[in-house]
């Protein structure tokens, strides 16, 4: 997936969850204008920030980055699994996604 595609997927997921840019900014300890600039494409977030953004939305970054294998499908971490958990912990829960 292209960098623009990743940002578009994260923006779409934010909107799907009914979150404001301000709420995402709060979760990332940054400002609303920064999130707005990322989403508008006038500034690019670092890969670290993209990972934090995905985690703030409950998404697994590696699957967001590979998103072009299933357009419109974003994978979420299973309930009770955090982004820092091991692969074994992630494998225990079901795969939950949303097809648009």
C-alpha positions as CSV (number, residue, x, y, z in Angstrom):
1,X,0.0,0.0,0.0
2,X,1.3,3.5,-0.8
3,X,1.9,6.0,2.0
4,X,-1.1,8.0,0.8
5,X,-3.2,4.8,0.9
6,X,-2.1,4.1,4.5
7,X,-3.1,7.6,5.6
8,X,-6.4,7.3,3.7
9,X,-7.1,4.0,5.4
10,X,-6.4,5.5,8.8
11,X,-8.5,8.5,8.1
12,X,-11.4,6.3,6.9
13,X,-11.1,4.2,10.0
14,X,-11.1,7.3,12.2
15,X,-14.3,8.4,10.5
16,X,-15.9,5.0,10.7
17,X,-15.3,5.0,14.5
18,X,-16.8,8.5,14.7
19,X,-13.7,10.0,16.1
20,X,-12.6,13.6,15.5
21,X,-9.2,14.6,14.5
22,X,-8.9,16.2,17.9
23,X,-9.6,12.8,19.6
24,X,-6.9,11.1,17.5
25,X,-4.5,14.0,18.3
26,X,-5.2,13.6,22.1
27,X,-4.6,9.8,21.9
28,X,-1.3,10.5,20.1
29,X,-0.3,13.4,22.3
30,X,0.0,15.8,19.4
31,X,-2.1,18.7,18.1
32,X,-5.3,18.6,16.0
33,X,-3.6,20.7,13.2
34,X,-0.9,18.1,12.8
35,X,-3.5,15.3,12.4
36,X,-5.3,17.5,9.9
37,X,-2.1,18.1,7.9
38,X,-1.4,14.4,7.8
39,X,-4.9,13.6,6.6
40,X,-4.8,16.4,4.0
41,X,-1.4,15.3,2.8
42,X,0.4,18.6,3.4
43,X,2.7,16.8,6.0
44,X,3.7,13.2,6.2
45,X,3.8,11.3,9.5
46,X,6.8,9.3,10.4
47,X,6.5,5.5,10.3
48,X,6.6,5.5,14.1
49,X,3.7,8.0,14.1
50,X,1.8,5.9,11.6
51,X,2.2,2.9,13.9
52,X,1.0,4.9,16.9
53,X,-2.0,6.2,14.9
54,X,-2.9,2.6,13.8
55,X,-2.6,1.4,17.4
56,X,-4.7,4.4,18.7
57,X,-7.5,3.1,16.3
58,X,-7.1,-0.5,17.5
59,X,-5.5,-1.6,14.2
60,X,-2.4,-3.8,13.6
61,X,0.0,-1.7,11.5
62,X,1.5,-4.6,9.6
63,X,-1.9,-5.5,8.2
64,X,-2.8,-1.9,7.4
65,X,0.5,-1.7,5.4
66,X,-0.5,-4.8,3.5
67,X,-4.0,-3.5,3.0
68,X,-3.8,-3.6,-0.8
69,X,-4.4,-7.4,-0.6
70,X,-8.0,-6.8,0.4
71,X,-9.2,-3.3,-0.6
72,X,-11.7,-1.9,1.9
73,X,-10.8,-4.3,4.6
74,X,-9.1,-3.2,7.8
75,X,-7.9,-5.7,10.4
76,X,-8.5,-4.9,14.1
77,X,-6.6,-6.4,17.0
78,X,-8.7,-9.0,18.8
79,X,-10.2,-7.9,22.1
80,X,-7.7,-7.9,24.9
81,X,-4.7,-7.9,22.6
82,X,-2.5,-4.8,22.5
83,X,0.0,-3.8,19.7
84,X,3.0,-4.9,21.8
85,X,1.7,-8.4,22.4
86,X,3.6,-11.3,20.9
87,X,2.5,-13.0,17.7
88,X,1.3,-16.0,19.8
89,X,-1.0,-13.7,21.8
90,X,-2.4,-12.2,18.6
91,X,-3.0,-15.6,17.1
92,X,-5.2,-16.7,20.1
93,X,-8.0,-14.3,19.3
94,X,-10.3,-14.2,16.2
95,X,-9.6,-12.0,13.2
96,X,-12.1,-9.2,13.2
97,X,-12.5,-6.9,10.3
98,X,-14.8,-4.7,8.5
99,X,-15.6,-4.9,4.8
100,X,-16.7,-1.7,3.3
